[in-house]
Amino acid sequence: MWAEQWSGSPRQARMARIDKSFPFTKFRTILHRLSRAQSSLLIQIRSGHIPLNAQLYKLNCIDTDRCLACADRPGITSTKETVTHFLFDCPAYQNERHYLDRALGRHNRSLEHIMTKEKSIRELLRYIGSTKRLKRTHGDVTPSPQRGQRPINSEDLSPDN
Ligand SMILES: [Zn+2]
């Protein structure tokens, strides 16, 4: 049981500051309703141990911690590819993020908050799936549409909508 191995680890102490109830409450219940790939990705996001360049560079797996998705854009100062950059800031994914913002509210940039709601978590997974950034490591993590939820179409991604 990962919860038992988790208990007492330094990582748990660090997580405890983020959410005192982790991992025994809502978040864990939600994880059970998701696929293995989806829940392991969410756990990685929460812990910051996600295979984005900032983390891979720290582990000496790659030569740069920069985000390559937006590195070559004119006027963009290259940025570390952190979880926050990938999810909320990277200009290369602004079309995908437009849908996320609409679903969660543009002000909602709190991972802590997102991780407590199944609906928000599914939107986050849908965003990550649509960027294809982690497809190689995690496969397609896009959740299947829930009842009453419209699938993404090009209208939803239009900035004027
Ligand atoms: Zn970027």
Boltz pocket constraint, residues with backbone or C-beta under 6 A from the ligand:
constraints:
  - pocket:
      binder: B
      contacts: [[A, 67], [A, 68], [A, 69], [A, 70], [A, 71], [A, 79], [A, 85], [A, 89], [A, 90], [A, 91], [A, 92]]
      max_distance: 6.0
